[in-house]
Amino acid sequence: MTSTTTLAPTALRNVPDALLLDFGGVVFETEKVRDGRRLLAADLAQRLARAGAGVDVDALHRSLDAGLVALKHWKHAQSRRLEPRELAPREIVGDFLASDLPPSPRALLVAEASDVLLAVTTTLSRHRLRPGVRDLLDLADAHGIPVGIVSNAHSGRSHRALLARHGLEGRFAVQCYSDEVGIRKPHPGIVRLAAEALGTTPDRCWYVGDTQDRDVVAGRRAGVGAVLLTRSHHTDDPPFPVADRADATFATPEGLVDALAAALAHGTPPAPAHRAPAAPAPGAPGPARAADAHPTGRPALLLDHGGVVSDSRDDPDALRAFAVWLSGLLRGRGTHPDPDAVLVLLARARSEHRDWKRAAAHRHAAGTGSLPEADPVVFWRDWFGAALDGRQRAVLTAEAHEVMSRYGRAKSRRTLRPGVRELLERCRADGTPVVVVSNTVSGRAVRAECAAHGIADLVGAFVCSDEIGVRKPDPAPVREALVIAGADPRATWFVGDKPQNDCVAARAAGVTHRVLVRGGSTEDAVLDAALRSGLATAVVTDPGDVVALMAASDAVPVP
């Protein structure tokens, strides 16, 4: 029997409807990697060097050291707030980790914030599964008690990967990570959201954490049935005095197994639920403001993805497999959509998305502001999930970014277009930085496709509309790419396949060479008209033809 310190044993007599677990300190214990920051600095330096934006490893190390210390202070300060929001990944990288760097490398790392924060998590810390976790999941499964994760995280993506690596993928009914839902503990909304996703209310749940200032306070504010701790190196050293106390503290999750088994054997069902207010809908932070570029005469190659880097065609089998997976994610108490129903709801959501994009484009054309990209939470919770129940919509709110990433890869099968590798290798050979600038529902899916094609190491960075929050023909994505590349727009090449998206955005950003590729989503007659009007400066058959255009322009000086 694992030793416990019990403050309010009556709280453990009720059998919970669901278990809500923190990630670090509960499911996993973490240990700092010796020289981890130096390793991270070296990894980021290599990433920057590949893009032609090299930074000294020592300078990167100093910026990371300062940023991580400042970020730690920020986290402690947020624990005193009643409803703290989470920083967006681009804010963490741009305002903390890379804020000492010059504009070009800083902008590159901001554009790649998701990958950078994945590297931060996996490089700085080792993760070991805590004893008793598998037994706890098995016991809960045997009695039909769903288990969810509620975690402050800068990379929920890395946490999902860790679970998969330890054979725990699919063992949690919902995963709520602060970087994906936009709020962080001790905000009670993240606990309420997880409870709703599991078809219950906080007062019917046990919430298990390892910190007093975040977990205990969040549990109390949310009104959970029992607030429990599994001891970690954070438990007894809060950054400031905390008045709230846990109902019980266990040395390891093994104590949770004993407590749950005792409740199941001798406990009573929880009292009728008092439904807590719904968690506030997380907002999508706007794009980080890029530093002004300083034209230097340096060229860059900016590429659209779909229709330029790759061709796509519908993949009914992959989409069906996605529908089966999403149906399983939404399964819980009560009814849930089967795969056929998921496909119907998805068709409706795509129609809503198209209408929304048309309306936004009309507003943008009328000069009423930037052209925003749809937020994944809006797509899945509001458009796809409009007719679903509150529990299922809560699941979609929490899992929206993961669902969108999977959907982004399932909706079509992509093949690398002829000439793309030749073009990218030419740029690598002459030191021309390459940035992919894509309107997309999932930048993660775009990166994964380029990796699958074996060209990811030839691309310096990706500026994706779902991550920057703005879509072409707004010039903001192109301008950010120019900052990343440290490039002069007068010497830069933009290669796209849609005149009214790609060429309009590139021209507004001052890009001189605006090339359209045949064979994408636009008819040849429309491409030829764009060339005649001057909107495009060239039209080619495949991306490899751009090599000859760039070679011919090399002898012409930039005005």
RASUL-V324990 format. One record per pair of residues at least 12 apart in sequence whose ideal C-beta (glycine too) atoms are under 6 Angstrom apart, sorted by sequence separation. I is the first residue (numbers start at 1). J is the second residue. D is the distance in whole Angstrom. If there is no record, write none. Layout:
# RASUL-V324990
i->[I & I]
j->[J & J]
d->[D & D]
This chain:
# RASUL-V324990
i->[45 & 207 & 327 & 381 & 494 & 527 & 176 & 463 & 42 & 45 & 324 & 327 & 381 & 447 & 41 & 44 & 93 & 94 & 323 & 326 & 380 & 381 & 93 & 176 & 207 & 229 & 463 & 494 & 176 & 228 & 446 & 463 & 41 & 205 & 210 & 227 & 323 & 443 & 492 & 41 & 90 & 93 & 174 & 202 & 203 & 205 & 206 & 207 & 208 & 210 & 227 & 228 & 229 & 230 & 231 & 323 & 377 & 380 & 489 & 493 & 494 & 495 & 497 & 516 & 156 & 202 & 204 & 226 & 353 & 443 & 489 & 202 & 203 & 206 & 210 & 489 & 490 & 514 & 38 & 41 & 90 & 93 & 149 & 156 & 174 & 211 & 230 & 377 & 380 & 436 & 443 & 461 & 497 & 514 & 515 & 516 & 517 & 518 & 89 & 148 & 153 & 156 & 210 & 220 & 376 & 440 & 443 & 498 & 513 & 71 & 89 & 147 & 148 & 153 & 154 & 173 & 210 & 213 & 376 & 434 & 435 & 440 & 441 & 497 & 70 & 148 & 149 & 150 & 151 & 152 & 153 & 212 & 434 & 435 & 436 & 437 & 438 & 439 & 440 & 517 & 37 & 146 & 191 & 217 & 433 & 478 & 89 & 186 & 216 & 376 & 473 & 478 & 67 & 185 & 213 & 472 & 67 & 188 & 192 & 212 & 216 & 428 & 475 & 479 & 186 & 191 & 352 & 424 & 473 & 478 & 499 & 515 & 152 & 186 & 439 & 473 & 503 & 64 & 152 & 185 & 188 & 408 & 439 & 472 & 475 & 503 & 121 & 137 & 188 & 349 & 408 & 424 & 475 & 63 & 127 & 349 & 414 & 122 & 409 & 499 & 63 & 117 & 118 & 121 & 129 & 404 & 405 & 408 & 416 & 63 & 117 & 404 & 118 & 345 & 405 & 118 & 150 & 405 & 437 & 150 & 437 & 150 & 437 & 225 & 55 & 148 & 435 & 435 & 55 & 148 & 435 & 53 & 495 & 53 & 146 & 433 & 53 & 48 & 51 & 92 & 330 & 330 & 204 & 491 & 490 & 204 & 203 & 201 & 201 & 202 & 201 & 43 & 40 & 39 & 192 & 322 & 193 & 36 & 192 & 36 & 322 & 189 & 33 & 189 & 284 & 319 & 86 & 318 & 373 & 32 & 33 & 86 & 373 & 30 & 31 & 86 & 373 & 30 & 86 & 315 & 85 & 86 & 314 & 315 & 373 & 28 & 29 & 84 & 182 & 312 & 313 & 370 & 371 & 29 & 181 & 182 & 312 & 84 & 371 & 83 & 310 & 311 & 370 & 27 & 310 & 311 & 309 & 136 & 139 & 132 & 133 & 136 & 423 & 19 & 131 & 132 & 136 & 139 & 143 & 423 & 426 & 130 & 132 & 135 & 422 & 130 & 131 & 419 & 420 & 423 & 418 & 419 & 423 & 132 & 419 & 23 & 301 & 417 & 18 & 19 & 20 & 21 & 23 & 22 & 20 & 301 & 305 & 199 & 299 & 300 & 301 & 302 & 303 & 305 & 79 & 199 & 79 & 302 & 23 & 305 & 76 & 20 & 110 & 302 & 18 & 287 & 18 & 26 & 287 & 17 & 107 & 286 & 287 & 26 & 20 & 25 & 300 & 17 & 18 & 19 & 20 & 21 & 22 & 300 & 308 & 22 & 103 & 16 & 293 & 298 & 308 & 16 & 290 & 293 & 298 & 307 & 297 & 199 & 291 & 296 & 299 & 300 & 301 & 302 & 303 & 304 & 22 & 290 & 295 & 299 & 94 & 196 & 297 & 196 & 88 & 197 & 90 & 196 & 197 & 304 & 193 & 197 & 26 & 193 & 25 & 308 & 14 & 307 & 12 & 307 & 11 & 181 & 174 & 180 & 176 & 174 & 11 & 7 & 8 & 7 & 6 & 4 & 5 & 4 & 12 & 2 & 3 & 15 & 2 & 15 & 2 & 4 & 12 & 2 & 15 & 2 & 14 & 13 & 14 & 15 & 14 & 297 & 112 & 111 & 111 & 108 & 111 & 107 & 108 & 107 & 52 & 103 & 52 & 51 & 104 & 51 & 51]
j->[57 & 219 & 339 & 393 & 506 & 539 & 190 & 477 & 57 & 60 & 339 & 342 & 396 & 462 & 57 & 60 & 109 & 110 & 339 & 342 & 396 & 397 & 110 & 193 & 224 & 246 & 480 & 511 & 194 & 246 & 464 & 481 & 60 & 224 & 229 & 246 & 342 & 462 & 511 & 61 & 110 & 113 & 194 & 222 & 223 & 225 & 226 & 227 & 228 & 230 & 247 & 248 & 249 & 250 & 251 & 343 & 397 & 400 & 509 & 513 & 514 & 515 & 517 & 536 & 177 & 223 & 225 & 247 & 374 & 464 & 510 & 224 & 225 & 228 & 232 & 511 & 512 & 536 & 61 & 64 & 113 & 116 & 172 & 179 & 197 & 234 & 253 & 400 & 403 & 459 & 466 & 484 & 520 & 537 & 538 & 539 & 540 & 541 & 113 & 172 & 177 & 180 & 234 & 244 & 400 & 464 & 467 & 522 & 537 & 96 & 114 & 172 & 173 & 178 & 179 & 198 & 235 & 238 & 401 & 459 & 460 & 465 & 466 & 522 & 96 & 174 & 175 & 176 & 177 & 178 & 179 & 238 & 460 & 461 & 462 & 463 & 464 & 465 & 466 & 543 & 64 & 173 & 218 & 244 & 460 & 505 & 117 & 214 & 244 & 404 & 501 & 506 & 96 & 214 & 242 & 501 & 97 & 218 & 222 & 242 & 246 & 458 & 505 & 509 & 217 & 222 & 383 & 455 & 504 & 509 & 530 & 546 & 184 & 218 & 471 & 505 & 535 & 97 & 185 & 218 & 221 & 441 & 472 & 505 & 508 & 536 & 155 & 171 & 222 & 383 & 442 & 458 & 509 & 98 & 162 & 384 & 449 & 158 & 445 & 535 & 100 & 154 & 155 & 158 & 166 & 441 & 442 & 445 & 453 & 101 & 155 & 442 & 157 & 384 & 444 & 158 & 190 & 445 & 477 & 191 & 478 & 194 & 481 & 270 & 101 & 194 & 481 & 484 & 105 & 198 & 485 & 104 & 546 & 105 & 198 & 485 & 108 & 105 & 108 & 154 & 392 & 395 & 270 & 558 & 558 & 273 & 273 & 273 & 275 & 276 & 276 & 119 & 123 & 123 & 276 & 406 & 279 & 123 & 279 & 124 & 410 & 279 & 124 & 280 & 375 & 410 & 178 & 410 & 465 & 125 & 126 & 179 & 466 & 125 & 126 & 182 & 469 & 127 & 183 & 412 & 183 & 184 & 412 & 413 & 471 & 127 & 128 & 184 & 282 & 412 & 413 & 470 & 471 & 130 & 282 & 283 & 414 & 187 & 474 & 187 & 414 & 415 & 474 & 133 & 416 & 417 & 420 & 253 & 257 & 252 & 253 & 256 & 543 & 140 & 252 & 253 & 257 & 260 & 264 & 544 & 547 & 252 & 254 & 257 & 544 & 253 & 254 & 542 & 543 & 546 & 542 & 543 & 547 & 257 & 544 & 149 & 427 & 543 & 146 & 147 & 148 & 149 & 151 & 151 & 150 & 432 & 436 & 332 & 432 & 433 & 434 & 435 & 436 & 438 & 213 & 333 & 214 & 437 & 159 & 446 & 239 & 194 & 288 & 481 & 198 & 468 & 200 & 208 & 469 & 200 & 290 & 469 & 470 & 210 & 205 & 210 & 485 & 204 & 205 & 206 & 207 & 208 & 209 & 487 & 495 & 210 & 291 & 205 & 482 & 487 & 497 & 206 & 480 & 483 & 488 & 497 & 488 & 391 & 483 & 488 & 491 & 492 & 493 & 494 & 495 & 496 & 215 & 483 & 488 & 492 & 288 & 390 & 491 & 391 & 285 & 394 & 288 & 394 & 395 & 502 & 394 & 398 & 230 & 398 & 232 & 517 & 225 & 520 & 226 & 521 & 226 & 398 & 395 & 401 & 398 & 398 & 247 & 245 & 247 & 247 & 248 & 248 & 249 & 250 & 259 & 250 & 251 & 263 & 251 & 264 & 252 & 255 & 263 & 254 & 267 & 255 & 267 & 267 & 268 & 269 & 270 & 558 & 461 & 461 & 463 & 461 & 484 & 483 & 484 & 484 & 431 & 483 & 433 & 433 & 486 & 460 & 461]
d->[5 & 4 & 5 & 5 & 4 & 5 & 6 & 5 & 6 & 6 & 5 & 5 & 5 & 6 & 5 & 6 & 5 & 4 & 4 & 5 & 4 & 5 & 5 & 6 & 4 & 5 & 5 & 5 & 5 & 6 & 6 & 5 & 4 & 5 & 6 & 5 & 4 & 6 & 5 & 4 & 5 & 4 & 6 & 4 & 5 & 6 & 5 & 6 & 5 & 6 & 5 & 5 & 4 & 5 & 5 & 5 & 6 & 5 & 6 & 4 & 5 & 5 & 5 & 5 & 3 & 5 & 6 & 5 & 6 & 3 & 4 & 5 & 5 & 6 & 4 & 5 & 5 & 5 & 6 & 6 & 5 & 5 & 5 & 5 & 4 & 5 & 5 & 4 & 5 & 6 & 6 & 5 & 3 & 5 & 5 & 5 & 6 & 5 & 4 & 6 & 4 & 5 & 6 & 5 & 4 & 5 & 5 & 6 & 6 & 5 & 6 & 6 & 6 & 6 & 6 & 6 & 5 & 5 & 5 & 5 & 6 & 6 & 6 & 6 & 6 & 4 & 4 & 5 & 5 & 5 & 5 & 5 & 5 & 5 & 5 & 5 & 5 & 5 & 6 & 6 & 5 & 4 & 6 & 5 & 5 & 5 & 6 & 5 & 5 & 4 & 5 & 6 & 4 & 4 & 5 & 4 & 4 & 6 & 6 & 4 & 5 & 6 & 5 & 5 & 4 & 4 & 4 & 6 & 4 & 4 & 4 & 6 & 5 & 4 & 5 & 4 & 5 & 6 & 5 & 4 & 4 & 5 & 5 & 4 & 4 & 5 & 5 & 5 & 4 & 4 & 3 & 4 & 4 & 6 & 5 & 4 & 5 & 6 & 5 & 6 & 4 & 5 & 5 & 4 & 5 & 6 & 5 & 3 & 4 & 6 & 4 & 5 & 6 & 5 & 4 & 5 & 6 & 6 & 5 & 6 & 6 & 5 & 5 & 6 & 6 & 5 & 4 & 6 & 5 & 5 & 6 & 5 & 6 & 4 & 5 & 4 & 5 & 5 & 6 & 6 & 5 & 6 & 5 & 5 & 5 & 5 & 6 & 4 & 5 & 6 & 6 & 6 & 4 & 5 & 5 & 6 & 4 & 6 & 5 & 4 & 4 & 4 & 6 & 5 & 4 & 5 & 4 & 4 & 4 & 6 & 6 & 6 & 5 & 4 & 5 & 6 & 6 & 6 & 6 & 6 & 6 & 4 & 6 & 4 & 5 & 4 & 5 & 5 & 3 & 4 & 6 & 5 & 5 & 5 & 5 & 6 & 5 & 5 & 4 & 5 & 4 & 5 & 5 & 6 & 6 & 6 & 6 & 6 & 6 & 6 & 5 & 5 & 5 & 6 & 5 & 4 & 5 & 6 & 6 & 6 & 5 & 6 & 3 & 5 & 5 & 5 & 5 & 4 & 5 & 5 & 5 & 4 & 6 & 5 & 2 & 6 & 5 & 6 & 5 & 5 & 5 & 6 & 4 & 6 & 5 & 6 & 5 & 5 & 5 & 5 & 5 & 5 & 5 & 4 & 4 & 4 & 5 & 5 & 5 & 5 & 4 & 5 & 6 & 5 & 4 & 4 & 5 & 5 & 5 & 4 & 5 & 5 & 6 & 6 & 5 & 3 & 4 & 4 & 5 & 5 & 5 & 5 & 4 & 3 & 6 & 6 & 4 & 5 & 5 & 5 & 5 & 4 & 5 & 5 & 6 & 4 & 5 & 4 & 6 & 6 & 4 & 5 & 5 & 5 & 5 & 4 & 6 & 5 & 4 & 6 & 5 & 6 & 6 & 6 & 4 & 4 & 4 & 4 & 4 & 5 & 6 & 5 & 5 & 6 & 4 & 5 & 6 & 3 & 6 & 5 & 4 & 6 & 5 & 5 & 4 & 5 & 4 & 6 & 4 & 6 & 5 & 5 & 5 & 5 & 5 & 6 & 6 & 5 & 5 & 6 & 6 & 5 & 6 & 4 & 5 & 4 & 6 & 5 & 6 & 6 & 4 & 5 & 6 & 5 & 5 & 5 & 6 & 4 & 4 & 5 & 6 & 6 & 4 & 5 & 4 & 3 & 6]
